[in-house]
Amino acid sequence: MRLASGIDAPGLHAARSGLWGAGEQQSPGKDTPSGHWELAGVPVPWDWHYFPDTVPSFPPELGTRVARLSGTAGILGDCHSSGTEIIQRFGAEHICSGCPICYTSADSVFQIAAHEPSFGLDRLLTLCRDIAPMVHEMKVGRVIARPFVGTPRDGFIRTTNRRDFAIKPPDPVLTNWVQDAGRHVYALGKIGDIFSMQGIDTLHKGTDAALMRHLSDLVDTARDGSLTFVNFVEFDSLYGHRRDVAGYARALEWFDHELGHILPRLRPDDIFVLTADHGNDPTWAGTDHTRERVPVLIAGQGKGMVGQVAFADVAASVADHLNVPSLGPGESFFWSECLASAPVGQPMHSTHTRFTWPLLTIVAIAVHRDTPSETTFLQPSISFNSPANRIPPNPALA
């Protein structure tokens, strides 16, 4: 915490057993693609397009195109909104009219919500897939399918069948580097959507609890020389955006407990990296992501401070550990000279940066280095949702 913000947190005095640092993002956004791409070695080279916070929010041709593709008389919403709020507001009208609910947020996204039983999940996914090229040409990062169920009387809830149709990264990313070197890449959670399946061999999706089970299994079963990249989204979707502090705290306790079963099972040369793509402070005003420094916590590679590092340094360090070429701008922090004392509490030169406690959309990265004498497994790079989060070391790792 002191490294990221210059602020001390009372009571955090556990014996350190890993490496720790604070990551800072180069890209200007605080959204999922920006953070993940840069963590994977490719800073966003353009400015994202954001829809205005007006009614209507979308250009007429976009709404017309959605209506034509869906075979409806029009669209509902056409505004900025929380996803949980807009389905309560328009859910009944959507079921009666069949018109899809289209909305956006402060991020560069175009979201379409539809009732699974009446509209159809496959129809919604096809609609989002078909409209994505038009939206991507506008440099909007993602089209997101937001299916929901329920009734006007009982209320509506979103299902776990969300799907992101993201613009492809402009250059090869970490997953490509590893796959091109002949290694296997496992993706868990939203990683497949975020990277448009670029460089990914095996994909597992599900709830955070299901993803944790997959991750635990991969500690024992992942191939040598492989990379596992995991995103745990519920910290963001269920607690961060909803500003649910108590729920966030319970989720952190659950996650900490689960890590306690995984870390002791790492092989002698495995490494486990926890980091974040952006923040989502449940105590902050509004419902948007927050931008701050992120924690970079590494188990299995000695102990010490790596200092304040760039997001892209995470990808470079993973590539270094796996002995594959690093094609991005980052530098590996797995060098002895990088572990020397670094300036503590150096402020970020940005008016958009704040300090916040670990706020995760947890991303987990796992890597096995295949050499005659050792196998390395790089594990969860937990993405605390916020392009430059300032997060204290996890007592379990530091």
Beta strands, then each sheet from edge to edge (+ up, - down):
strand 1: 19-24
strand 2: 76-80
strand 3: 101-104
strand 4: 109-115
strand 5: 142-151
strand 6: 155-158
strand 7: 163-166
strand 8: 185-188
strand 9: 202-204
strand 10: 227-231
strand 11: 271-275
strand 12: 294-299
strand 13: 304-310
strand 14: 363-367
strand 15: 378-379
sheet 1: 9+ 8+ 10+ 14- 11+ 12- 1+ 13+
sheet 2: 2+ 3+ 4- 5- 6+
sheet 3: 2+ 3+ 4- 5- 7+
sheet 4: 9+ 8+ 10+ 14- 11+ 15+
end
